[in-house]
């Protein structure tokens, strides 16, 4: 301990000011009380407290599933809560949150037929931001919510790919984020897989991380507009021969889609585990399935592969789960 004893009063006053500031921030982030009689078609998302990322997608799908369950009128109405001071800049805070809110969360509403509606500010406030409620509801026999891609857009995309490539592409979505880099795609191994696939007659398109959308991948086709524009990303996945991922946000389009897909993810239960969501307990908590399992609605060509993204693992998974569907998906 060090300092001047006579400043104890100043220190105590400073701590009181800090506590007051923290309590004020907590109050600002508390949304208005939900109307106990709010119908399931009116929901509020607390942007000031909750994630701004692809985590919003399962929250939205679960809210739509609940609307369908209760027979509430369409469309689902979503209100954004930016704090009691309605300060959107303070609520979003970082450049990443701003980009994700405007580039992911707002445009994804269209893909389930939801709309922004400030009148839903006193609507329900679902708290879970995971796939677990959707899995539970599906096991209870409830209809699975899906993304709605206009059929005319799918037809146009298929025609363009067939004209340009001669067949529908295999997409490889890369995770190349600066935060939690240990979760990123093993790029050298993916390049080996892409070469192997093309040697077998496939056409491969890489969907790079949004931050690297405009950076070329020498020798390979990329989809920069799909990396940046959510609707184009969803459209590409909806017509691809197969979609391949490591565990990341965009894989929600595969989970809820009807195209073949593979997601490669090795669980880390070590004492040094850096990411709770990728532990056995985390997967059970956030997805409602146990490690080694599959989503209850998945087909044999839609698989979680519980291993790292090495070439040997990915090649084996392709041969086991996708290759038997080759003629059907071509």
Helices and strands as residue ranges (DSSP letters): G 5-7, H 8-29, E 42-46, H 55-70, E 77-81, H 88-92, H 95-100, I 101-105, H 106-108, G 109-112, E 115-116, G 118-122, H 132-139, H 151-165, E 170-173, G 181-183, H 187-199, E 204-207, G 210-212, E 221-222, H 224-228, H 230-239, E 242-246, H 251-255, E 260-264, G 276-278, H 280-287, E 302-305, H 311-317, I 318-322, G 323-325, H 326-329
